[in-house]
Amino acid sequence: MFSRGPSHVDFNLTNGCNLACSHCHSSSGPKLDNELTTDEIIKVIDDLYQMGTLKIAFAGGEPFIRRDILQILTHACSLPGWTVSIITNGLFLSKSMVEKLKENCPDLAINISLDGSTPENYSVLRKQVNNPNFDPKPVFEKVVRGIKTVVEAGFITSINFTVTKATMDDLIPTYNLAMDLGAHAFVGIKFFPGGYGKEHLDKFELPYEYWSNLFSELTAQKLEGNYPNMQISVPAAWEFYLPLVEKDISIVDAEASWNYRSPLRERNFKNTHSIGDIIGVAELSVSSNGEVYPSVLVIGEEELECGNLRNDSLEEIWKTSRSLRDIRELTLDTLKSNCKDCGLQDICGGGSRSRAYAKYSDLNAYDYTCPIIKREEVLLNA
């Protein structure tokens, strides 16, 4: 039984969104009919705080379409000692809204999605709902104004950029734009094949060779002092370490430069786990209708639902959910792969369980994007 709560929680406040993004792993669109009320959300926030959660990130859909968003954020930010952030497309960050946020939640971290350095590049992933004649220019310009507004108000501002096969060449130009706008951080988030993204794998999924070349070059640049405010988010540790090993780049130096370490490189975690994915172990996700999932990457996967907050308390779900128990009992020996014989097992630990499930509906399946597994399959079939 887990005596302490999840370290990090993603809380999707609504499924509604004013954009239609072809890579959206949450499959956002219309609001759900049974989304949590303000009071229910406040209770979830209090429960997580009491359970010792260190970081809570509010998202959606687009969280700012909720009329009670200011009340929700104000309450979360009033609780001392944890980090509160919101992930938004930036289209609701008017001067009046930002002034209210500054007055009520001055320590809120604001993460704004900007998937392109120009209107045309932005529209590769992002469109407007039910608008076949979508003109990305006014939308893009409004997002840029929103970024400027929150930066000028003094908020810690981070820009999120989804790294896909179709957008990877625009990563550096978008980083440069974000820095010109005064953002404090820029996160390149590697594409995950979930939600709407499953429908566009040919266009968006990065072949390993593309990713390896991109990441190794970025790391070499980081080690020379370039792109100091850039961070990378990957679903599995091998995506960080394997390109470094293959290009003979110091792992220790790269970890320090990127401020990244595999969970299995932490002694306390490694002493109790052979799986390197923190899904359901250190992280949890709450959907807008109160359903609880082991990770934001598997929201909507019915077989992985851990419970519903309208039926059970969050603490009860965290401690007794069968879905979470099954995840926590996973080991390298149970996986349907040769991960236990891999030289990276001590820092990777089986790849992404969420990505394996997205492909095969099986938590014990292999991470199908892993190039080492693909090479073994080729040899076996030769």
Disulfide bonds with the S-S distance in Angstrom:
none
